[in-house]
Amino acid sequence: MRSGQVDRATGPLGQLAEIAHAADTDWALGIHARAAAMLADGETAQRHYREAIERLSRTRGSEAVARAHLLYGEWLRRERRRVDAREQLRVARSLLVNMGMDAFAERARIELLATGEKVRKRTVETADELTAQEVQAARLAAGGLSNAEIGARLFLSPRTVEWHLRKAFAKLGIRSRGELSRVPRIA
C-alpha cells in the first residue's frame, strides 16, 4: 500500500479473508479488517478500522490493537480529521511506548506532531511519569468505574485498561484503586 502498488495487495487480501473467515476468531478477523481498511476509502475504510480495533481489543495481542490505532490515526490525519486522528494516535503511542515498540511509538509521535500536537520524546527522566492514557485510566478508576466502563469510555479493552492501571500503580507506588484518591497527580 505505502509503495502505491495497490493491485499487488488485492490478491493477498482475498486469501487473508478466506483464512480469517475459516478461523473465525477475533484476532484473525481483526487482522483482516485492519488490512482491508488499508485498501479501502471513505466510510468503508473507517468501518474496517473500527472493526479491527474492536475485534483486536478482545484478544491477547495488544501490539496488534496498538498498530490498528496507529494505522487508523494515520488514515484520519490524511483525511484531514486532525482531532479524531489525535485521539487514535495518543492511544497508539501510549500503548507502543509501554510495550517498548520504540519505532512504532516514534511513528505515532511524528504523526501527532503532524496534527499540530506538541509531543515530547520519552527519556529516562520521563520514564516514571504517567502517560496520558495511564492518567485517564487512573482518574476514571478513582471515580469508581470498572475496567469495562473505563474501556468503553477510552475505546480500549478491559484487559488494556488493567495493563495501564498496573503501570500507573507501579509508577505511583500504590497497590490498589483505593489509594488513587490520595494521589495528587491524578486528581
N, C-alpha and C positions, 0 to 999 in steps of 0.2 A: 504493500500500500504506500509506504513512505517513498518508495522509488518511483511511484507513478505507474507501475505495471499492474494495474487492477485486474486485467484479463488473466494474469498468471495466478491470481488468488481465488478466482471463482470456482475452478475445479476442485482444489483442496477444500474450499469451504463446503462444497456439496458432500465431499467424503466425510468431513468432520460432522456435518449434520446427520448423516447416516449413523455414524458411530455414536454420537451423543444421544440420539433418539433410541438406539438399541440399548445403550447403557441405562438410560432413563434415570440418571442421578442429577442432583442439583449441581455438582461440580462439572460434569460433562456438559449439561445443558447451559450452564453459566458460561463456560469457556466458549461454547458455540455462539451464544448470544453476543459475547464480547467481540468475537471475530466477525460476526455478521454485522454488528454495529459499525465496524471499521470500513465495511464495504457499502454501507447504506448512506442515505442522505435524509435530511429533514426529520420529520416526525418518526419515520421508521428507525432511523439511527438512534434517536432519543429513546424510543420504546425498547430497543435492543440493549442499550447501555443500562437502562433502569432494571430490565430483567436480569442482566448479568450481575449487577450489584446485589439485587435481591437474592438471587439463587446462590451466588458465591458467599454471601454473608451467612448463609446457613451451613457452610462447610467448614472443615478444619483448615483449609488453605487460605490463611489470612493474606499471604502475599498475592494470591490471585485476585482477591477483592480490592486490595490496595492498588494493584495495577489497573483494575477496572475503573476505580475512582480517578486515577491519573489519566487514563485514556479519555474518559468522559469529560473531565475538566479541560483537557487539551482541545477536544472537539467543541465544547461550549465556548472556549475562548476564540477559536477560529470562526465560530458562528456569531461572534461579537456580543456574546452574552456574558460579560465580564463578572457580574455579581454572582450569577449561577456558577460560573467557572471557578471563582474563588472558593466557594463552599466545597466543591468536589476536590479541588487541588489542596486545600487545607487538610481535609481528611486524608487524602493520599499521602501528603508529605508527613503528617504526623505518624501514620502507620509505618511508612517506609523508613523514617528516621529511627523509630523504636525497634524495627526489625533489623536495623543495620544494613539496609539495602541502599547504600550511600549514593550510587549512581542514579537510581530512580528517584531518590529523595531530592537530589540536586536538580534533576529534570523538573520535578514538581516545583521546586523553589524558583527556577528560571521561568517557568510558566506563570507562577504567581506574580513575579516581577513584571511580566508582560501584560498582566491585567491591571497594573498600576499599584499593586500592593507592595509595601515595604517588608522585606523578609530578610532576616539575618541568618547567617550560617550558624549551625550548631558547632560549638567548640567544647573543649574540655571544661572551660569555665562555665558554659551554659548547660552542660550535661545534666546537672542536678535541678535545673529549672523545669517546671511543669510545661508540657506542650499545651497549645490551645485546646486540643481535644481532651487532654487529661484534666485541665481546669474545668471545662464544660461538664464532663462526666462527674467530677468530684462535686461541683456545685449542685448538680441535679440529684446526686446521691445524698448530699447533705440535706436536701429538701425533702427527702423521704421517698424518692422514686425508685422503683425496682430497676434491675438491669434491662428488662424487656421494655419498660416505659422510657428509660433513657435512650435505649437503642432506637425506639420509634421516633423520638424527637431529633436524634442526631443522625438518623439514617444509617445505623450500624447494627450489627447482630449483637444479641446479649453477650455472646462469648467475647466479642471485640470490646464491648463496654467493660466486661470483667477484667480483661487484659489491661485496658487503660487505667482502671481503678487500682489494680495491683501495682502498676508502675508508679502511679501517683502516691499510693500509700508508702511505698518504699522511699520515694524522694522526700516525702513529708515526715518520715519516721513514725508513722502511725500503723495500727493494725486493724482498725475497724471503721465502719461508717460512723459510728457514734462519736468517734474522735474528730471527725471532719468539722463539726461545728466549732471546735476550739482552734481551728487553723485560720489565722487572719488572711493568708494569701489567697484563699478561695472564697472568702465571704463577699 
